[in-house]
Amino acid sequence: MIVKVAVLLLCCATGLLRGEQVRYDNYRVYEVAIADQTQLEALQHLERFPNGYLFWESPVQTNMKLNIVVPPHKYAEFDELSQQLALAHRLRVPNLQQLIDEESPRRSRRAFGWEDYQTLEDIYDWIDEKVAEFPGIVSVETIGQSYEDRDMKVVKISYKQGNPGIFLESNIHAREWITSATVTWLMNEFFTSTAPEVRELAENYDWYILPVVNPDGLNYTKTTNRMWRKNRYPHNVLCYGVDMNRNFPGHWMEGGASSIPCTDTYGGPEAGSEIETQNIMNYFVSIKERVNAYLSFHSYGQYILFPYGHQNAEYSENYYDMMEMGEAAAVAIYNRFGTPYEFGTTADVLYIASGSSPDWAHGTQGTPVAATFEFRDNGYHGFILPPEQIIPNAMEVLDGLVAFFRKGKELGYFNA
């Protein structure tokens, strides 16, 4: 009996048992502000040994804000901890499960669209339909399989030869559903929009798009745990997954990443350890001579971030050029619906984070322009952006991309 109980506990810890979905009834989300080193160290300890808490951002430095999910049985403990540390905090979400339920209402199955978030299978089926519909423009290539043997597919959109290339990846973090939803909407605009500025963007660049970097993780958020972030490789008998946006070579594990497998920002046992990371790197290296920009889509926070993110990060030689591009994009995004975006290096305007894919592409592969777009919102819904915001988010992002690449072209980066 003892052995059976031990096995059961192990299976639960590693996610091998797939029963009902994890629920977050009456889990609260608090925004906390880290003011000093004592608070930082206490929260870092809590992240390493969470015992029910869930961090939406990793505590990596003072003078940052982050969101912590507090389960019902930890209310009193969290209040006491906040008092002892003099930790400034405010309640953002009183019931996390309510947000999740509102995000994915029970509806009859409908055609692919952007009123709901789609599954991996839906996305791949839609891509195959577009390849059949636009055979001279769209092609799809499987660049490898994930740990759980799901395909990683890259879509190439090319209207003519000789275009400068843009590589775009999304959903490297499993719970960031808005990223792949936005990518498919953008692709559809590239196929169907008649707006001159969209046609310019679609037809005068070759797009290499990886809509779901983390297929295992995305599937897991759909079937088991909406808040899952990492991939699904069992590096530790009790904890699955690596944060692949902390797993890329080039300043790997130089701040803002964890060496502890159970944390959400675990950077892996070594740089480039994950099969999904390796698939991206191998494919990107094979096309990098044709690529002028590397874009990575994330949520949330409303940022446009440039290299670098590691501790004591230096500035790129073309830092000021990318800042001009970021400013142009932020202005265009704001002009659509009034959504404010900040722009700057990851380390300057967000937090320390090493081992990201754009930093790798820019710093080790020489890609001239690299940027991370962190989408809506600024904290209330966080990763659980309501589906009615998919299209508005995508519309303003498209505006931002038009301005971003227009400014980049003025600066001489995207001439064929």
C-alpha positions as CSV (number, residue, x, y, z in Angstrom):
1,M,0.0,0.0,0.0
2,I,2.8,2.4,0.8
3,V,4.4,1.8,-2.5
4,K,1.1,2.4,-4.3
5,V,0.6,5.7,-2.5
6,A,4.2,6.8,-3.3
7,V,3.7,6.0,-7.0
8,L,0.4,7.9,-7.0
9,L,2.0,10.9,-5.4
10,L,4.8,10.7,-8.0
11,C,2.4,10.5,-10.9
12,C,0.4,13.5,-9.6
13,A,3.6,15.5,-9.2
14,T,4.9,14.8,-12.6
15,G,1.6,15.2,-14.4
16,L,1.3,11.6,-15.5
17,L,-2.2,11.3,-14.3
18,R,-4.6,13.0,-16.7
19,G,-8.0,13.2,-15.1
20,E,-10.0,16.4,-14.7
21,Q,-8.5,19.7,-15.5
22,V,-6.7,21.6,-12.7
23,R,-9.1,24.1,-11.2
24,Y,-8.3,27.5,-9.6
25,D,-11.6,28.1,-7.7
26,N,-11.2,31.1,-5.4
27,Y,-7.5,31.4,-6.1
28,R,-6.6,35.1,-5.8
29,V,-4.1,37.0,-7.9
30,Y,-2.2,39.7,-6.1
31,E,0.2,42.3,-7.6
32,V,3.2,42.8,-5.3
33,A,5.9,45.4,-5.5
34,I,9.5,44.3,-4.5
35,A,11.1,47.3,-2.8
36,D,14.2,45.8,-1.1
37,Q,16.6,42.9,-1.0
38,T,14.9,41.3,2.0
39,Q,11.6,41.1,0.1
40,L,13.3,39.8,-3.0
41,E,15.1,37.0,-1.2
42,A,11.9,36.0,0.6
43,L,9.9,35.8,-2.6
44,Q,12.7,33.9,-4.4
45,H,12.6,31.4,-1.6
46,L,8.9,31.1,-1.9
47,E,9.2,30.6,-5.6
48,R,11.7,27.7,-5.1
49,F,9.3,26.1,-2.6
50,P,5.9,27.4,-3.6
51,N,3.7,24.9,-1.8
52,G,0.6,26.0,-3.6
53,Y,1.6,29.5,-4.7
54,L,2.0,30.3,-8.4
55,F,4.2,33.1,-9.7
56,W,3.2,34.7,-13.0
57,E,6.6,36.5,-13.1
58,S,9.8,35.4,-11.5
59,P,11.2,37.6,-8.7
60,V,14.5,38.5,-10.2
61,Q,15.3,42.0,-8.9
62,T,14.2,44.8,-6.7
63,N,12.0,47.6,-8.0
64,M,9.8,45.3,-10.0
65,K,6.2,44.3,-9.8
66,L,4.9,40.8,-10.3
67,N,1.7,38.8,-9.9
68,I,1.3,36.0,-7.4
69,V,-1.5,33.5,-7.4
70,V,-2.6,32.6,-3.8
71,P,-4.7,29.5,-3.1
72,P,-7.6,29.8,-0.7
73,H,-5.8,27.9,2.1
74,K,-2.9,30.4,1.9
75,Y,-4.9,33.6,2.3
76,A,-4.0,34.1,6.0
77,E,-0.4,33.0,5.4
78,F,0.0,35.5,2.5
79,D,-1.4,38.3,4.6
80,E,1.0,37.5,7.5
81,L,3.9,37.3,5.1
82,S,3.0,40.6,3.6
83,Q,2.8,42.3,7.0
84,Q,6.2,40.8,8.1
85,L,7.9,42.0,5.0
86,A,6.0,45.3,4.6
87,L,5.3,44.0,1.1
88,A,3.1,46.4,-0.9
89,H,0.4,44.4,-2.7
90,R,-3.1,44.8,-4.1
91,L,-5.8,42.3,-5.1
92,R,-6.1,42.0,-8.9
93,V,-8.3,39.0,-9.4
94,P,-10.5,37.6,-6.6
95,N,-11.3,34.3,-8.4
96,L,-8.9,33.0,-11.1
97,Q,-11.2,30.2,-12.1
98,Q,-13.9,32.7,-13.1
99,L,-11.5,34.2,-15.6
100,I,-10.6,30.8,-17.0
101,D,-14.3,29.9,-17.3
102,E,-15.1,33.1,-19.1
103,E,-12.2,32.7,-21.5
104,S,-13.4,29.3,-22.7
105,P,-17.2,29.1,-22.6
106,R,-18.9,25.9,-23.5
107,R,-19.9,26.4,-27.1
108,S,-20.8,24.1,-30.0
109,R,-17.9,23.5,-32.4
110,R,-17.7,26.1,-35.1
111,A,-15.5,26.9,-38.1
112,F,-12.0,28.2,-37.5
113,G,-12.1,31.9,-36.5
114,W,-10.9,34.4,-33.9
115,E,-13.9,34.5,-31.6
116,D,-12.4,31.6,-29.6
117,Y,-9.0,30.2,-28.8
118,Q,-8.1,27.2,-31.0
119,T,-6.4,23.9,-30.3
120,L,-3.1,22.8,-31.8
121,E,-5.0,20.5,-34.2
122,D,-7.3,23.4,-35.2
123,I,-4.4,25.6,-36.0
124,Y,-2.5,22.9,-38.0
125,D,-5.7,22.0,-40.0
126,W,-6.3,25.6,-40.8
127,I,-2.7,26.0,-42.0
128,D,-3.0,23.0,-44.3
129,E,-6.2,24.6,-45.7
130,K,-4.3,27.8,-46.5
131,V,-1.5,25.8,-48.2
132,A,-4.1,24.2,-50.4
133,E,-5.9,27.5,-51.0
134,F,-2.7,29.5,-51.8
135,P,-0.3,26.9,-53.2
136,G,2.0,29.4,-54.9
137,I,2.3,31.6,-51.8
138,V,2.2,29.4,-48.8
139,S,4.2,26.3,-47.9
140,V,4.5,24.4,-44.7
141,E,7.5,22.4,-43.4
142,T,7.8,20.2,-40.3
143,I,11.1,21.1,-38.7
144,G,11.1,18.3,-36.1
145,Q,9.0,16.8,-33.4
146,S,8.5,17.8,-29.8
147,Y,9.3,15.6,-26.8
148,E,5.9,14.0,-27.0
149,D,6.2,13.6,-30.8
150,R,4.0,16.4,-32.0
151,D,5.0,18.2,-35.2
152,M,6.6,21.6,-35.0
153,K,5.5,23.3,-38.2
154,V,6.9,26.4,-39.9
155,V,4.8,28.3,-42.5
156,K,6.5,30.2,-45.2
157,I,4.7,33.0,-46.9
158,S,6.4,34.4,-50.0
159,Y,4.8,36.4,-52.8
160,K,8.0,36.8,-54.8
161,Q,11.7,35.9,-54.8
162,G,14.4,38.2,-53.4
163,N,12.4,39.5,-50.4
164,P,14.2,40.2,-47.1
165,G,13.1,37.6,-44.5
166,I,11.4,37.8,-41.2
167,F,11.3,34.9,-38.7
168,L,8.3,35.0,-36.3
169,E,7.7,32.5,-33.4
170,S,4.9,32.4,-30.9
171,N,3.5,30.2,-28.1
172,I,7.0,29.3,-26.7
173,H,5.2,29.7,-23.4
174,A,2.2,27.3,-23.3
175,R,-0.3,29.5,-21.5
176,E,0.1,32.5,-23.7
177,W,-2.7,31.6,-26.0
178,I,-3.1,35.1,-27.4
179,T,0.2,34.7,-29.3
180,S,-0.7,31.9,-31.6
181,A,-4.2,33.3,-32.1
182,T,-2.7,36.7,-33.1
183,V,-0.3,34.9,-35.5
184,T,-3.0,33.1,-37.4
185,W,-5.1,36.3,-37.6
186,L,-2.0,38.1,-39.1
187,M,-1.4,35.3,-41.5
188,N,-5.0,35.5,-42.7
189,E,-4.6,39.3,-43.2
190,F,-1.5,38.6,-45.3
191,F,-3.7,36.4,-47.5
192,T,-6.9,38.4,-47.7
193,S,-6.4,42.1,-46.8
194,T,-6.6,44.7,-49.5
195,A,-5.2,47.5,-47.4
196,P,-2.0,48.9,-49.1
197,E,0.1,48.9,-45.9
198,V,-0.8,45.3,-45.3
199,R,-0.1,44.3,-48.9
200,E,3.3,46.0,-48.5
201,L,4.1,44.0,-45.4
202,A,2.8,40.7,-46.8
203,E,4.2,40.9,-50.3
204,N,7.6,42.6,-49.8
205,Y,8.9,40.3,-47.1
206,D,9.3,36.5,-46.9
207,W,7.7,35.3,-43.6
208,Y,8.9,32.3,-41.8
209,I,6.3,31.7,-39.1
210,L,6.4,29.1,-36.3
211,P,3.0,29.5,-34.8
212,V,3.4,27.0,-31.9
213,V,6.9,26.6,-30.6
214,N,5.6,24.5,-27.6
215,P,3.0,22.1,-29.0
216,D,3.2,19.8,-25.9
217,G,2.7,22.6,-23.5
218,L,-0.1,24.2,-25.5
219,N,-1.9,20.8,-25.6
220,Y,-1.4,20.4,-21.8
221,T,-3.0,23.8,-21.1
222,K,-6.0,22.7,-23.1
223,T,-6.4,19.3,-21.4
224,T,-5.0,19.6,-17.9
225,N,-3.6,22.9,-16.5
226,R,-4.4,26.2,-18.1
227,M,-1.5,27.9,-16.2
228,W,1.2,25.6,-17.6
229,R,4.2,27.6,-19.0
230,K,7.1,25.2,-19.9
231,N,7.6,22.3,-22.2
232,R,6.8,18.7,-21.0
233,Y,10.2,17.1,-20.7
234,P,10.7,15.3,-17.3
235,H,14.1,16.5,-16.3
236,N,13.3,15.9,-12.7
237,V,11.3,13.0,-11.3
238,L,9.0,15.4,-9.5
239,C,8.8,18.3,-12.0
240,Y,8.3,18.5,-15.7
241,G,9.4,21.1,-18.1
242,V,11.9,23.7,-19.1
243,D,11.2,27.3,-19.9
244,M,12.5,27.3,-23.4
245,N,12.8,31.1,-23.5
246,R,15.5,30.7,-20.9
247,N,17.2,27.7,-22.7
248,F,18.9,29.3,-25.7
249,P,22.7,29.6,-25.8
250,G,24.4,33.0,-25.5
251,H,24.5,34.3,-22.0
252,W,22.5,31.3,-20.8
253,M,21.8,31.3,-17.1
254,E,23.2,34.8,-16.6
255,G,20.3,36.1,-14.6
256,G,16.5,35.8,-14.6
257,A,16.5,32.1,-15.1
258,S,16.4,29.3,-12.4
259,S,18.5,26.2,-12.0
260,I,15.7,24.6,-10.0
261,P,13.5,22.2,-12.2
262,C,10.3,22.9,-10.3
263,T,10.3,26.6,-11.0
264,D,8.6,28.1,-14.0
265,T,11.8,29.8,-15.2
266,Y,13.9,26.7,-15.1
267,G,16.5,27.2,-17.9
268,G,17.3,23.5,-18.3
269,P,20.4,21.4,-17.4
270,E,22.4,23.1,-20.2
271,A,22.0,25.6,-22.9
272,G,20.0,24.2,-25.8
273,S,19.0,21.1,-24.0
274,E,15.4,20.8,-25.2
275,I,14.5,19.1,-28.5
276,E,12.2,22.0,-29.3
277,T,15.0,24.5,-28.8
278,Q,17.3,22.4,-31.0
279,N,14.6,22.2,-33.7
280,I,14.3,26.0,-33.8
281,M,18.0,26.6,-33.8
282,N,18.8,24.1,-36.5
283,Y,16.1,25.4,-38.7
284,F,16.9,29.1,-38.1
285,V,20.6,28.5,-38.8
286,S,19.6,26.9,-42.1
287,I,17.8,30.1,-43.3
288,K,19.5,32.9,-41.3
289,E,21.3,34.3,-44.4
290,R,17.9,35.2,-45.7
291,V,16.5,36.6,-42.5
292,N,16.8,40.2,-41.4
293,A,14.6,40.1,-38.3
294,Y,13.6,37.7,-35.5
295,L,10.3,38.4,-33.7
296,S,9.0,36.5,-30.7
297,F,5.4,37.0,-29.6
298,H,4.5,36.8,-25.9
299,S,2.0,38.0,-23.3
300,Y,1.5,39.9,-21.2
301,G,2.5,43.4,-20.2
302,Q,2.4,45.6,-23.4
303,Y,6.1,45.9,-24.2
304,I,8.4,45.9,-27.2
305,L,11.7,44.5,-26.0
306,F,15.1,44.4,-27.6
307,P,18.4,42.6,-26.7
308,Y,19.7,42.1,-24.2
309,G,18.1,40.7,-21.1
310,H,21.0,39.1,-19.2
311,Q,22.6,40.5,-16.1
312,N,24.9,43.5,-16.8
313,A,23.6,43.4,-20.3
314,E,25.4,45.4,-22.9
315,Y,23.6,47.4,-25.6
316,S,23.6,46.4,-29.2
317,E,25.5,48.4,-31.8
318,N,22.2,49.2,-33.4
319,Y,20.4,49.9,-30.2
320,Y,19.2,53.3,-31.2
321,D,17.9,52.1,-34.5
322,M,15.9,49.4,-32.9
323,M,14.6,52.0,-30.3
324,E,13.4,54.2,-33.2
325,M,11.6,51.1,-34.7
326,G,10.1,50.3,-31.3
327,E,8.9,53.9,-30.8
328,A,7.2,53.9,-34.2
329,A,5.5,50.6,-33.4
330,A,4.4,51.8,-30.0
331,V,2.9,55.0,-31.4
332,A,1.0,53.0,-34.1
333,I,-0.3,50.5,-31.6
334,Y,-1.5,53.3,-29.3
335,N,-3.2,55.1,-32.2
336,R,-5.5,52.2,-32.8
337,F,-7.3,51.6,-29.5
338,G,-5.2,53.7,-27.0
339,T,-3.2,50.6,-25.7
340,P,0.1,51.9,-24.3
341,Y,3.3,49.9,-25.0
342,E,6.7,50.6,-23.4
343,F,9.8,49.8,-25.5
344,G,13.5,49.3,-24.6
345,T,15.8,46.4,-23.8
346,T,14.4,43.5,-21.8
347,A,16.8,44.3,-18.9
348,D,15.9,48.0,-18.9
349,V,12.1,48.1,-19.1
350,L,11.0,44.6,-17.9
351,Y,13.4,42.5,-15.9
352,I,16.6,40.5,-16.1
353,A,16.1,37.4,-18.3
354,S,18.8,35.4,-20.0
355,G,18.6,32.6,-22.6
356,S,15.8,34.1,-24.7
357,S,15.4,33.2,-28.4
358,P,15.7,36.8,-29.7
359,D,18.9,37.4,-27.7
360,W,20.3,34.2,-29.2
361,A,19.4,35.2,-32.8
362,H,20.8,38.7,-32.4
363,G,23.8,38.0,-30.3
364,T,25.1,34.7,-31.6
365,Q,23.6,34.4,-35.1
366,G,24.0,38.0,-36.2
367,T,20.4,38.7,-37.0
368,P,20.3,42.5,-37.4
369,V,16.9,43.1,-35.7
370,A,15.4,41.1,-32.9
371,A,12.4,42.0,-30.8
372,T,9.9,40.5,-28.3
373,F,6.4,41.8,-28.4
374,E,4.5,41.3,-25.1
375,F,0.8,41.6,-25.8
376,R,-2.2,42.7,-23.8
377,D,-3.0,43.3,-21.0
378,N,-1.1,45.0,-18.2
379,G,-2.1,42.6,-15.5
380,Y,-5.8,42.1,-14.7
381,H,-6.4,39.2,-17.1
382,G,-2.7,38.4,-17.6
383,F,-2.3,35.2,-19.5
384,I,-6.1,34.7,-19.7
385,L,-7.0,37.4,-22.1
386,P,-10.7,37.2,-23.0
387,P,-11.4,35.9,-26.5
388,E,-13.2,39.1,-27.5
389,Q,-9.8,40.8,-27.3
390,I,-8.1,38.5,-29.8
391,I,-9.0,40.6,-32.9
392,P,-8.5,44.0,-31.3
393,N,-5.1,42.8,-30.0
394,A,-4.2,41.5,-33.4
395,M,-5.3,44.6,-35.2
396,E,-3.1,46.9,-33.1
397,V,-0.2,44.5,-33.4
398,L,-0.5,44.6,-37.2
399,D,-0.5,48.4,-37.0
400,G,2.6,48.1,-34.9
401,L,4.4,45.8,-37.3
402,V,3.6,48.0,-40.3
403,A,5.2,51.0,-38.5
404,F,8.0,48.9,-37.2
405,F,9.2,47.6,-40.6
406,R,8.5,50.9,-42.3
407,K,10.9,52.6,-39.9
408,G,13.3,49.7,-40.3
409,K,13.3,50.1,-44.0
410,E,13.9,53.8,-43.7
411,L,17.0,52.9,-41.6
412,G,18.2,50.6,-44.3
413,Y,17.5,47.2,-42.7
414,F,15.0,45.6,-45.2
415,N,16.1,46.5,-48.6
416,A,15.9,43.6,-51.0
